[in-house]
């Protein structure tokens, strides 16, 4: 299940690149992907008779996670994959655990610990290897997009920390995921209508529309796998998926888009992995919501 989840999450930038190359706008991609995943999760909740909270705390949670962690992060993915390789983006994305720890320190959820702070510094060194040497990017013009890609792990990290402090009490993960996806879909719809980039899938449906549907299904199934792993093996075990996401992302990019990478990127992968390992394996306090996050 861990390997399959890594393959699905690692495929996200590849879905985005394929769709944007077909002319689908970033907000339209996010709208259809989130809406489809939300519907699948909602049906799952109805079948299992899981209530979806609709109080103010829950709505605030859905909105912030949906708009900042899904809309902002996913739209950034779609924008930058035009200009940087999928493998590069996959390596950047694995920085999420490091940034999560930084945010947790900033709001005093965590205390600085030497081993994990060292992991952050090692991870930053990996980023430097990615963006500084010549040959690590396709061209110098791609450098601004490489820095823009940092919004992706930043958005994920914000979601991790916000989930810790503001998750609706006693809410099932499937319920919160469904609500979040619908709010993310609403954000994507609003932006696509505002900038006149909405993609009507019912007009001359073809391979592009099929790919959008597959993307939505994969997103929903990936979350169900996520829940299954956390329930059976715990969050620490799940943390290893970040390494698999990067490797799968690089592999998918090489398979579907013929990407090739310099030795600088492979060196950066090793360095970033070491940094994330230091953060993941460093001593940590038990999460107060660990029990709530299971099942």
Secondary structure, 3 states (H helix, E strand, C coil): CHHHHHHHHHCHHHHHHHHHHCCCCHHHHHHHHHHHHHHHHHHHHHHHCCCCCCCHHHHHHHHHHHHHHHHHHHHHHHHHCCCCCHHHHHHHHCCHHHHHHHHHHHCCCCCCCHHHHHHHHHHHHHHHHHHHCCCCCCCHHHHHHHHHCHHHHHHHHHHHHHHHHHCCCCCCHHHHHHHHHHHHHHHHHHHHHHCCCCCCCCCCCCHHHHHHHHHHHHHHHHHHHHHHHHHHHCHHHHCCHHHHHHHHHHHHHHHHHCCCCCHHHHHHHHHHHHHHHHHHHCCCCCCCCHHHHCC
